[in-house]
Amino acid sequence: MKERCREVLQRAYLFLDEEVLSIEERTQIQVHLDECAPCLEHYGLEREFVLATSRLKGRDECPQKLKAKIQTLLEEA
Ligand SMILES: [Zn+2]
């Protein structure tokens, strides 16, 4: 995975994790996803993760686990 992609995906994950990003940051992510198919694919996958996690909220599921999983995915890519 290219360094640029890694950077963008990490930001995208923050965004999906409901961290507040500036409009500029979100635009940068969007622009990159538009021109980088592998990242778009990754982003789609990740969206599933976040949806799954929010469904698990209120249970004992630890968000740290999800973060570790994401980290693993990033390292494998
Ligand atoms: Zn990319």
PDB file of the backbone (N, CA, C, O) and the ligand in Angstrom, with CONECT records:
HET     ZN  A 101       1
ATOM      1  N   MET A   1       0.844  -1.210   0.000  1.00  0.00           N
ATOM      2  CA  MET A   1       0.000   0.000   0.000  1.00  0.00           C
ATOM      3  C   MET A   1       0.874   1.253   0.000  1.00  0.00           C
ATOM      4  O   MET A   1       1.855   1.349   0.738  1.00  0.00           O
ATOM      5  N   LYS A   2       0.499   2.194  -0.834  1.00  0.00           N
ATOM      6  CA  LYS A   2       1.269   3.440  -0.904  1.00  0.00           C
ATOM      7  C   LYS A   2       1.115   4.245   0.380  1.00  0.00           C
ATOM      8  O   LYS A   2       0.092   4.178   1.062  1.00  0.00           O
ATOM      9  N   GLU A   3       2.146   4.996   0.684  1.00  0.00           N
ATOM     10  CA  GLU A   3       2.127   5.805   1.907  1.00  0.00           C
ATOM     11  C   GLU A   3       0.939   6.779   1.892  1.00  0.00           C
ATOM     12  O   GLU A   3       0.274   6.991   2.906  1.00  0.00           O
ATOM     13  N   ARG A   4       0.702   7.346   0.744  1.00  0.00           N
ATOM     14  CA  ARG A   4      -0.402   8.297   0.588  1.00  0.00           C
ATOM     15  C   ARG A   4      -1.745   7.630   0.898  1.00  0.00           C
ATOM     16  O   ARG A   4      -2.616   8.205   1.551  1.00  0.00           O
ATOM     17  N   CYS A   5      -1.877   6.420   0.413  1.00  0.00           N
ATOM     18  CA  CYS A   5      -3.120   5.669   0.624  1.00  0.00           C
ATOM     19  C   CYS A   5      -3.317   5.386   2.115  1.00  0.00           C
ATOM     20  O   CYS A   5      -4.413   5.533   2.655  1.00  0.00           O
ATOM     21  N   ARG A   6      -2.236   4.980   2.754  1.00  0.00           N
ATOM     22  CA  ARG A   6      -2.304   4.660   4.177  1.00  0.00           C
ATOM     23  C   ARG A   6      -2.793   5.890   4.964  1.00  0.00           C
ATOM     24  O   ARG A   6      -3.642   5.797   5.851  1.00  0.00           O
ATOM     25  N   GLU A   7      -2.228   7.017   4.603  1.00  0.00           N
ATOM     26  CA  GLU A   7      -2.580   8.272   5.257  1.00  0.00           C
ATOM     27  C   GLU A   7      -4.058   8.599   5.079  1.00  0.00           C
ATOM     28  O   GLU A   7      -4.764   8.948   6.025  1.00  0.00           O
ATOM     29  N   VAL A   8      -4.493   8.472   3.836  1.00  0.00           N
ATOM     30  CA  VAL A   8      -5.881   8.788   3.518  1.00  0.00           C
ATOM     31  C   VAL A   8      -6.828   7.849   4.246  1.00  0.00           C
ATOM     32  O   VAL A   8      -7.840   8.278   4.801  1.00  0.00           O
ATOM     33  N   LEU A   9      -6.491   6.567   4.239  1.00  0.00           N
ATOM     34  CA  LEU A   9      -7.365   5.594   4.886  1.00  0.00           C
ATOM     35  C   LEU A   9      -7.439   5.822   6.389  1.00  0.00           C
ATOM     36  O   LEU A   9      -8.502   5.685   6.995  1.00  0.00           O
ATOM     37  N   GLN A  10      -6.318   6.167   6.978  1.00  0.00           N
ATOM     38  CA  GLN A  10      -6.345   6.416   8.417  1.00  0.00           C
ATOM     39  C   GLN A  10      -7.275   7.577   8.739  1.00  0.00           C
ATOM     40  O   GLN A  10      -8.016   7.540   9.722  1.00  0.00           O
ATOM     41  N   ARG A  11      -7.227   8.598   7.907  1.00  0.00           N
ATOM     42  CA  ARG A  11      -8.128   9.731   8.096  1.00  0.00           C
ATOM     43  C   ARG A  11      -9.574   9.325   7.857  1.00  0.00           C
ATOM     44  O   ARG A  11     -10.481   9.739   8.579  1.00  0.00           O
ATOM     45  N   ALA A  12      -9.766   8.516   6.843  1.00  0.00           N
ATOM     46  CA  ALA A  12     -11.112   8.051   6.526  1.00  0.00           C
ATOM     47  C   ALA A  12     -11.681   7.271   7.713  1.00  0.00           C
ATOM     48  O   ALA A  12     -12.863   7.382   8.039  1.00  0.00           O
ATOM     49  N   TYR A  13     -10.828   6.496   8.339  1.00  0.00           N
ATOM     50  CA  TYR A  13     -11.278   5.714   9.494  1.00  0.00           C
ATOM     51  C   TYR A  13     -11.662   6.618  10.648  1.00  0.00           C
ATOM     52  O   TYR A  13     -12.655   6.378  11.335  1.00  0.00           O
ATOM     53  N   LEU A  14     -10.879   7.648  10.855  1.00  0.00           N
ATOM     54  CA  LEU A  14     -11.211   8.615  11.906  1.00  0.00           C
ATOM     55  C   LEU A  14     -12.575   9.228  11.626  1.00  0.00           C
ATOM     56  O   LEU A  14     -13.412   9.395  12.513  1.00  0.00           O
ATOM     57  N   PHE A  15     -12.756   9.553  10.362  1.00  0.00           N
ATOM     58  CA  PHE A  15     -14.018  10.157   9.938  1.00  0.00           C
ATOM     59  C   PHE A  15     -15.180   9.207  10.222  1.00  0.00           C
ATOM     60  O   PHE A  15     -16.219   9.609  10.746  1.00  0.00           O
ATOM     61  N   LEU A  16     -14.980   7.945   9.864  1.00  0.00           N
ATOM     62  CA  LEU A  16     -16.025   6.950  10.075  1.00  0.00           C
ATOM     63  C   LEU A  16     -16.259   6.713  11.549  1.00  0.00           C
ATOM     64  O   LEU A  16     -17.348   6.317  11.965  1.00  0.00           O
ATOM     65  N   ASP A  17     -15.228   6.957  12.333  1.00  0.00           N
ATOM     66  CA  ASP A  17     -15.307   6.775  13.770  1.00  0.00           C
ATOM     67  C   ASP A  17     -15.940   8.010  14.420  1.00  0.00           C
ATOM     68  O   ASP A  17     -15.924   8.170  15.640  1.00  0.00           O
ATOM     69  N   GLU A  18     -16.492   8.867  13.577  1.00  0.00           N
ATOM     70  CA  GLU A  18     -17.198  10.061  14.011  1.00  0.00           C
ATOM     71  C   GLU A  18     -16.292  11.128  14.608  1.00  0.00           C
ATOM     72  O   GLU A  18     -16.737  11.997  15.357  1.00  0.00           O
ATOM     73  N   GLU A  19     -15.033  11.045  14.264  1.00  0.00           N
ATOM     74  CA  GLU A  19     -14.147  12.149  14.603  1.00  0.00           C
ATOM     75  C   GLU A  19     -14.498  13.282  13.651  1.00  0.00           C
ATOM     76  O   GLU A  19     -14.882  13.053  12.504  1.00  0.00           O
ATOM     77  N   VAL A  20     -14.362  14.492  14.138  1.00  0.00           N
ATOM     78  CA  VAL A  20     -14.678  15.627  13.276  1.00  0.00           C
ATOM     79  C   VAL A  20     -13.459  15.997  12.445  1.00  0.00           C
ATOM     80  O   VAL A  20     -12.389  16.294  12.978  1.00  0.00           O
ATOM     81  N   LEU A  21     -13.638  15.973  11.152  1.00  0.00           N
ATOM     82  CA  LEU A  21     -12.578  16.411  10.255  1.00  0.00           C
ATOM     83  C   LEU A  21     -13.034  17.706   9.594  1.00  0.00           C
ATOM     84  O   LEU A  21     -14.230  17.961   9.457  1.00  0.00           O
ATOM     85  N   SER A  22     -12.071  18.510   9.191  1.00  0.00           N
ATOM     86  CA  SER A  22     -12.434  19.743   8.493  1.00  0.00           C
ATOM     87  C   SER A  22     -12.965  19.402   7.104  1.00  0.00           C
ATOM     88  O   SER A  22     -12.737  18.307   6.588  1.00  0.00           O
ATOM     89  N   ILE A  23     -13.663  20.342   6.520  1.00  0.00           N
ATOM     90  CA  ILE A  23     -14.197  20.135   5.167  1.00  0.00           C
ATOM     91  C   ILE A  23     -13.042  19.824   4.217  1.00  0.00           C
ATOM     92  O   ILE A  23     -13.160  18.977   3.332  1.00  0.00           O
ATOM     93  N   GLU A  24     -11.944  20.511   4.414  1.00  0.00           N
ATOM     94  CA  GLU A  24     -10.771  20.311   3.572  1.00  0.00           C
ATOM     95  C   GLU A  24     -10.273  18.866   3.670  1.00  0.00           C
ATOM     96  O   GLU A  24      -9.965  18.239   2.656  1.00  0.00           O
ATOM     97  N   GLU A  25     -10.196  18.350   4.886  1.00  0.00           N
ATOM     98  CA  GLU A  25      -9.737  16.974   5.088  1.00  0.00           C
ATOM     99  C   GLU A  25     -10.689  15.975   4.441  1.00  0.00           C
ATOM    100  O   GLU A  25     -10.266  15.014   3.798  1.00  0.00           O
ATOM    101  N   ARG A  26     -11.975  16.223   4.625  1.00  0.00           N
ATOM    102  CA  ARG A  26     -12.952  15.311   4.031  1.00  0.00           C
ATOM    103  C   ARG A  26     -12.880  15.351   2.511  1.00  0.00           C
ATOM    104  O   ARG A  26     -13.009  14.324   1.844  1.00  0.00           O
ATOM    105  N   THR A  27     -12.674  16.542   1.976  1.00  0.00           N
ATOM    106  CA  THR A  27     -12.564  16.684   0.525  1.00  0.00           C
ATOM    107  C   THR A  27     -11.350  15.915   0.019  1.00  0.00           C
ATOM    108  O   THR A  27     -11.425  15.231  -1.001  1.00  0.00           O
ATOM    109  N   GLN A  28     -10.245  16.025   0.725  1.00  0.00           N
ATOM    110  CA  GLN A  28      -9.030  15.307   0.324  1.00  0.00           C
ATOM    111  C   GLN A  28      -9.278  13.805   0.292  1.00  0.00           C
ATOM    112  O   GLN A  28      -8.840  13.113  -0.627  1.00  0.00           O
ATOM    113  N   ILE A  29      -9.983  13.309   1.298  1.00  0.00           N
ATOM    114  CA  ILE A  29     -10.300  11.880   1.336  1.00  0.00           C
ATOM    115  C   ILE A  29     -11.177  11.523   0.141  1.00  0.00           C
ATOM    116  O   ILE A  29     -10.917  10.552  -0.570  1.00  0.00           O
ATOM    117  N   GLN A  30     -12.208  12.316  -0.066  1.00  0.00           N
ATOM    118  CA  GLN A  30     -13.140  12.047  -1.149  1.00  0.00           C
ATOM    119  C   GLN A  30     -12.426  12.041  -2.502  1.00  0.00           C
ATOM    120  O   GLN A  30     -12.640  11.151  -3.325  1.00  0.00           O
ATOM    121  N   VAL A  31     -11.579  13.044  -2.716  1.00  0.00           N
ATOM    122  CA  VAL A  31     -10.848  13.147  -3.977  1.00  0.00           C
ATOM    123  C   VAL A  31      -9.959  11.918  -4.164  1.00  0.00           C
ATOM    124  O   VAL A  31      -9.896  11.349  -5.254  1.00  0.00           O
ATOM    125  N   HIS A  32      -9.286  11.521  -3.108  1.00  0.00           N
ATOM    126  CA  HIS A  32      -8.406  10.360  -3.236  1.00  0.00           C
ATOM    127  C   HIS A  32      -9.214   9.100  -3.536  1.00  0.00           C
ATOM    128  O   HIS A  32      -8.834   8.298  -4.389  1.00  0.00           O
ATOM    129  N   LEU A  33     -10.324   8.932  -2.832  1.00  0.00           N
ATOM    130  CA  LEU A  33     -11.152   7.744  -3.052  1.00  0.00           C
ATOM    131  C   LEU A  33     -11.697   7.708  -4.480  1.00  0.00           C
ATOM    132  O   LEU A  33     -11.865   6.639  -5.068  1.00  0.00           O
ATOM    133  N   ASP A  34     -11.965   8.879  -5.018  1.00  0.00           N
ATOM    134  CA  ASP A  34     -12.484   8.935  -6.379  1.00  0.00           C
ATOM    135  C   ASP A  34     -11.461   8.456  -7.403  1.00  0.00           C
ATOM    136  O   ASP A  34     -11.823   7.906  -8.442  1.00  0.00           O
ATOM    137  N   GLU A  35     -10.205   8.666  -7.108  1.00  0.00           N
ATOM    138  CA  GLU A  35      -9.193   8.308  -8.105  1.00  0.00           C
ATOM    139  C   GLU A  35      -8.397   7.063  -7.739  1.00  0.00           C
ATOM    140  O   GLU A  35      -7.524   6.639  -8.497  1.00  0.00           O
ATOM    141  N   CYS A  36      -8.690   6.478  -6.590  1.00  0.00           N
ATOM    142  CA  CYS A  36      -7.909   5.323  -6.145  1.00  0.00           C
ATOM    143  C   CYS A  36      -8.842   4.164  -5.773  1.00  0.00           C
ATOM    144  O   CYS A  36      -9.371   4.103  -4.663  1.00  0.00           O
ATOM    145  N   ALA A  37      -9.028   3.256  -6.723  1.00  0.00           N
ATOM    146  CA  ALA A  37      -9.956   2.146  -6.531  1.00  0.00           C
ATOM    147  C   ALA A  37      -9.634   1.274  -5.310  1.00  0.00           C
ATOM    148  O   ALA A  37     -10.547   0.910  -4.569  1.00  0.00           O
ATOM    149  N   PRO A  38      -8.363   0.931  -5.085  1.00  0.00           N
ATOM    150  CA  PRO A  38      -8.057   0.091  -3.915  1.00  0.00           C
ATOM    151  C   PRO A  38      -8.503   0.732  -2.598  1.00  0.00           C
ATOM    152  O   PRO A  38      -8.994   0.052  -1.696  1.00  0.00           O
ATOM    153  N   CYS A  39      -8.324   2.039  -2.506  1.00  0.00           N
ATOM    154  CA  CYS A  39      -8.740   2.736  -1.289  1.00  0.00           C
ATOM    155  C   CYS A  39     -10.258   2.734  -1.164  1.00  0.00           C
ATOM    156  O   CYS A  39     -10.801   2.552  -0.075  1.00  0.00           O
ATOM    157  N   LEU A  40     -10.917   2.933  -2.260  1.00  0.00           N
ATOM    158  CA  LEU A  40     -12.376   2.941  -2.249  1.00  0.00           C
ATOM    159  C   LEU A  40     -12.889   1.603  -1.740  1.00  0.00           C
ATOM    160  O   LEU A  40     -13.824   1.537  -0.942  1.00  0.00           O
ATOM    161  N   GLU A  41     -12.259   0.545  -2.217  1.00  0.00           N
ATOM    162  CA  GLU A  41     -12.630  -0.795  -1.786  1.00  0.00           C
ATOM    163  C   GLU A  41     -12.442  -0.954  -0.280  1.00  0.00           C
ATOM    164  O   GLU A  41     -13.308  -1.469   0.428  1.00  0.00           O
ATOM    165  N   HIS A  42     -11.293  -0.500   0.179  1.00  0.00           N
ATOM    166  CA  HIS A  42     -10.967  -0.567   1.589  1.00  0.00           C
ATOM    167  C   HIS A  42     -11.976   0.212   2.413  1.00  0.00           C
ATOM    168  O   HIS A  42     -12.445  -0.238   3.458  1.00  0.00           O
ATOM    169  N   TYR A  43     -12.289   1.388   1.910  1.00  0.00           N
ATOM    170  CA  TYR A  43     -13.206   2.291   2.593  1.00  0.00           C
ATOM    171  C   TYR A  43     -14.578   1.638   2.721  1.00  0.00           C
ATOM    172  O   TYR A  43     -15.232   1.740   3.759  1.00  0.00           O
ATOM    173  N   GLY A  44     -15.000   0.976   1.668  1.00  0.00           N
ATOM    174  CA  GLY A  44     -16.283   0.286   1.685  1.00  0.00           C
ATOM    175  C   GLY A  44     -16.314  -0.798   2.747  1.00  0.00           C
ATOM    176  O   GLY A  44     -17.281  -0.940   3.495  1.00  0.00           O
ATOM    177  N   LEU A  45     -15.232  -1.555   2.791  1.00  0.00           N
ATOM    178  CA  LEU A  45     -15.078  -2.602   3.802  1.00  0.00           C
ATOM    179  C   LEU A  45     -15.193  -2.012   5.194  1.00  0.00           C
ATOM    180  O   LEU A  45     -15.905  -2.515   6.064  1.00  0.00           O
ATOM    181  N   GLU A  46     -14.471  -0.940   5.361  1.00  0.00           N
ATOM    182  CA  GLU A  46     -14.417  -0.307   6.665  1.00  0.00           C
ATOM    183  C   GLU A  46     -15.779   0.194   7.127  1.00  0.00           C
ATOM    184  O   GLU A  46     -16.113   0.154   8.311  1.00  0.00           O
ATOM    185  N   ARG A  47     -16.550   0.665   6.156  1.00  0.00           N
ATOM    186  CA  ARG A  47     -17.875   1.162   6.485  1.00  0.00           C
ATOM    187  C   ARG A  47     -18.692   0.055   7.135  1.00  0.00           C
ATOM    188  O   ARG A  47     -19.459   0.288   8.069  1.00  0.00           O
ATOM    189  N   GLU A  48     -18.508  -1.150   6.619  1.00  0.00           N
ATOM    190  CA  GLU A  48     -19.199  -2.297   7.198  1.00  0.00           C
ATOM    191  C   GLU A  48     -18.786  -2.504   8.648  1.00  0.00           C
ATOM    192  O   GLU A  48     -19.611  -2.783   9.518  1.00  0.00           O
ATOM    193  N   PHE A  49     -17.490  -2.361   8.882  1.00  0.00           N
ATOM    194  CA  PHE A  49     -16.956  -2.517  10.235  1.00  0.00           C
ATOM    195  C   PHE A  49     -17.611  -1.554  11.199  1.00  0.00           C
ATOM    196  O   PHE A  49     -18.044  -1.927  12.289  1.00  0.00           O
ATOM    197  N   VAL A  50     -17.673  -0.310  10.774  1.00  0.00           N
ATOM    198  CA  VAL A  50     -18.205   0.722  11.656  1.00  0.00           C
ATOM    199  C   VAL A  50     -19.688   0.493  11.914  1.00  0.00           C
ATOM    200  O   VAL A  50     -20.168   0.671  13.033  1.00  0.00           O
ATOM    201  N   LEU A  51     -20.400   0.101  10.881  1.00  0.00           N
ATOM    202  CA  LEU A  51     -21.827  -0.192  11.056  1.00  0.00           C
ATOM    203  C   LEU A  51     -21.985  -1.320  12.059  1.00  0.00           C
ATOM    204  O   LEU A  51     -22.849  -1.275  12.935  1.00  0.00           O
ATOM    205  N   ALA A  52     -21.144  -2.326  11.919  1.00  0.00           N
ATOM    206  CA  ALA A  52     -21.193  -3.461  12.829  1.00  0.00           C
ATOM    207  C   ALA A  52     -20.919  -3.015  14.262  1.00  0.00           C
ATOM    208  O   ALA A  52     -21.595  -3.442  15.198  1.00  0.00           O
ATOM    209  N   THR A  53     -19.933  -2.165  14.416  1.00  0.00           N
ATOM    210  CA  THR A  53     -19.576  -1.695  15.749  1.00  0.00           C
ATOM    211  C   THR A  53     -20.680  -0.879  16.380  1.00  0.00           C
ATOM    212  O   THR A  53     -20.979  -1.032  17.565  1.00  0.00           O
ATOM    213  N   SER A  54     -21.291  -0.004  15.583  1.00  0.00           N
ATOM    214  CA  SER A  54     -22.325   0.827  16.194  1.00  0.00           C
ATOM    215  C   SER A  54     -23.504  -0.024  16.621  1.00  0.00           C
ATOM    216  O   SER A  54     -24.218   0.308  17.567  1.00  0.00           O
ATOM    217  N   ARG A  55     -23.699  -1.137  15.905  1.00  0.00           N
ATOM    218  CA  ARG A  55     -24.763  -2.041  16.333  1.00  0.00           C
ATOM    219  C   ARG A  55     -24.402  -2.703  17.658  1.00  0.00           C
ATOM    220  O   ARG A  55     -25.271  -3.083  18.443  1.00  0.00           O
ATOM    221  N   LEU A  56     -23.102  -2.829  17.883  1.00  0.00           N
ATOM    222  CA  LEU A  56     -22.647  -3.505  19.095  1.00  0.00           C
ATOM    223  C   LEU A  56     -22.564  -2.568  20.299  1.00  0.00           C
ATOM    224  O   LEU A  56     -22.372  -3.010  21.431  1.00  0.00           O
ATOM    225  N   LYS A  57     -22.709  -1.289  20.042  1.00  0.00           N
ATOM    226  CA  LYS A  57     -22.616  -0.331  21.146  1.00  0.00           C
ATOM    227  C   LYS A  57     -23.654  -0.653  22.215  1.00  0.00           C
ATOM    228  O   LYS A  57     -24.780  -1.057  21.923  1.00  0.00           O
ATOM    229  N   GLY A  58     -23.233  -0.460  23.462  1.00  0.00           N
ATOM    230  CA  GLY A  58     -24.142  -0.797  24.538  1.00  0.00           C
ATOM    231  C   GLY A  58     -23.912  -2.221  25.016  1.00  0.00           C
ATOM    232  O   GLY A  58     -24.433  -2.634  26.052  1.00  0.00           O
ATOM    233  N   ARG A  59     -23.131  -2.959  24.256  1.00  0.00           N
ATOM    234  CA  ARG A  59     -22.737  -4.290  24.733  1.00  0.00           C
ATOM    235  C   ARG A  59     -21.318  -4.193  25.266  1.00  0.00           C
ATOM    236  O   ARG A  59     -20.769  -3.101  25.418  1.00  0.00           O
ATOM    237  N   ASP A  60     -20.736  -5.341  25.545  1.00  0.00           N
ATOM    238  CA  ASP A  60     -19.399  -5.333  26.136  1.00  0.00           C
ATOM    239  C   ASP A  60     -18.285  -5.239  25.105  1.00  0.00           C
ATOM    240  O   ASP A  60     -17.103  -5.228  25.449  1.00  0.00           O
ATOM    241  N   GLU A  61     -18.674  -5.171  23.845  1.00  0.00           N
ATOM    242  CA  GLU A  61     -17.669  -5.103  22.786  1.00  0.00           C
ATOM    243  C   GLU A  61     -16.747  -3.901  22.980  1.00  0.00           C
ATOM    244  O   GLU A  61     -17.202  -2.775  23.182  1.00  0.00           O
ATOM    245  N   CYS A  62     -15.475  -4.159  22.915  1.00  0.00           N
ATOM    246  CA  CYS A  62     -14.498  -3.101  23.155  1.00  0.00           C
ATOM    247  C   CYS A  62     -14.055  -2.447  21.843  1.00  0.00           C
ATOM    248  O   CYS A  62     -13.614  -3.141  20.927  1.00  0.00           O
ATOM    249  N   PRO A  63     -14.167  -1.133  21.747  1.00  0.00           N
ATOM    250  CA  PRO A  63     -13.752  -0.446  20.516  1.00  0.00           C
ATOM    251  C   PRO A  63     -12.272  -0.672  20.199  1.00  0.00           C
ATOM    252  O   PRO A  63     -11.855  -0.614  19.043  1.00  0.00           O
ATOM    253  N   GLN A  64     -11.499  -0.927  21.233  1.00  0.00           N
ATOM    254  CA  GLN A  64     -10.068  -1.167  21.013  1.00  0.00           C
ATOM    255  C   GLN A  64      -9.855  -2.379  20.100  1.00  0.00           C
ATOM    256  O   GLN A  64      -8.929  -2.425  19.291  1.00  0.00           O
ATOM    257  N   LYS A  65     -10.728  -3.331  20.260  1.00  0.00           N
ATOM    258  CA  LYS A  65     -10.646  -4.545  19.425  1.00  0.00           C
ATOM    259  C   LYS A  65     -10.801  -4.172  17.964  1.00  0.00           C
ATOM    260  O   LYS A  65     -10.063  -4.650  17.102  1.00  0.00           O
ATOM    261  N   LEU A  66     -11.764  -3.317  17.701  1.00  0.00           N
ATOM    262  CA  LEU A  66     -12.002  -2.885  16.332  1.00  0.00           C
ATOM    263  C   LEU A  66     -10.789  -2.131  15.799  1.00  0.00           C
ATOM    264  O   LEU A  66     -10.365  -2.336  14.662  1.00  0.00           O
ATOM    265  N   LYS A  67     -10.247  -1.272  16.624  1.00  0.00           N
ATOM    266  CA  LYS A  67      -9.080  -0.509  16.198  1.00  0.00           C
ATOM    267  C   LYS A  67      -7.926  -1.443  15.862  1.00  0.00           C
ATOM    268  O   LYS A  67      -7.216  -1.236  14.878  1.00  0.00           O
ATOM    269  N   ALA A  68      -7.743  -2.466  16.680  1.00  0.00           N
ATOM    270  CA  ALA A  68      -6.671  -3.431  16.436  1.00  0.00           C
ATOM    271  C   ALA A  68      -6.909  -4.138  15.107  1.00  0.00           C
ATOM    272  O   ALA A  68      -5.980  -4.372  14.334  1.00  0.00           O
ATOM    273  N   LYS A  69      -8.146  -4.466  14.863  1.00  0.00           N
ATOM    274  CA  LYS A  69      -8.514  -5.151  13.621  1.00  0.00           C
ATOM    275  C   LYS A  69      -8.199  -4.270  12.409  1.00  0.00           C
ATOM    276  O   LYS A  69      -7.644  -4.731  11.412  1.00  0.00           O
ATOM    277  N   ILE A  70      -8.560  -3.020  12.520  1.00  0.00           N
ATOM    278  CA  ILE A  70      -8.280  -2.068  11.443  1.00  0.00           C
ATOM    279  C   ILE A  70      -6.782  -1.961  11.214  1.00  0.00           C
ATOM    280  O   ILE A  70      -6.308  -1.961  10.078  1.00  0.00           O
ATOM    281  N   GLN A  71      -6.052  -1.873  12.306  1.00  0.00           N
ATOM    282  CA  GLN A  71      -4.601  -1.763  12.211  1.00  0.00           C
ATOM    283  C   GLN A  71      -4.022  -2.975  11.476  1.00  0.00           C
ATOM    284  O   GLN A  71      -3.136  -2.845  10.631  1.00  0.00           O
ATOM    285  N   THR A  72      -4.538  -4.142  11.816  1.00  0.00           N
ATOM    286  CA  THR A  72      -4.083  -5.362  11.155  1.00  0.00           C
ATOM    287  C   THR A  72      -4.353  -5.303   9.665  1.00  0.00           C
ATOM    288  O   THR A  72      -3.497  -5.655   8.853  1.00  0.00           O
ATOM    289  N   LEU A  73      -5.541  -4.861   9.313  1.00  0.00           N
ATOM    290  CA  LEU A  73      -5.896  -4.737   7.905  1.00  0.00           C
ATOM    291  C   LEU A  73      -4.951  -3.805   7.179  1.00  0.00           C
ATOM    292  O   LEU A  73      -4.513  -4.085   6.063  1.00  0.00           O
ATOM    293  N   LEU A  74      -4.643  -2.693   7.825  1.00  0.00           N
ATOM    294  CA  LEU A  74      -3.747  -1.728   7.211  1.00  0.00           C
ATOM    295  C   LEU A  74      -2.366  -2.321   7.002  1.00  0.00           C
ATOM    296  O   LEU A  74      -1.718  -2.080   5.983  1.00  0.00           O
ATOM    297  N   GLU A  75      -1.930  -3.088   7.967  1.00  0.00           N
ATOM    298  CA  GLU A  75      -0.591  -3.652   7.856  1.00  0.00           C
ATOM    299  C   GLU A  75      -0.525  -4.743   6.787  1.00  0.00           C
ATOM    300  O   GLU A  75       0.500  -4.930   6.131  1.00  0.00           O
ATOM    301  N   GLU A  76      -1.627  -5.449   6.628  1.00  0.00           N
ATOM    302  CA  GLU A  76      -1.659  -6.511   5.617  1.00  0.00           C
ATOM    303  C   GLU A  76      -1.738  -5.954   4.200  1.00  0.00           C
ATOM    304  O   GLU A  76      -1.254  -6.566   3.248  1.00  0.00           O
ATOM    305  N   ALA A  77      -2.348  -4.796   4.081  1.00  0.00           N
ATOM    306  CA  ALA A  77      -2.607  -4.240   2.742  1.00  0.00           C
ATOM    307  C   ALA A  77      -1.317  -3.882   2.015  1.00  0.00           C
ATOM    308  O   ALA A  77      -1.360  -3.404   0.881  1.00  0.00           O
TER     309      ALA A  77
HETATM  310 ZN    ZN A 101      -5.266   5.083  -2.360  1.00  0.00          ZN2+
END
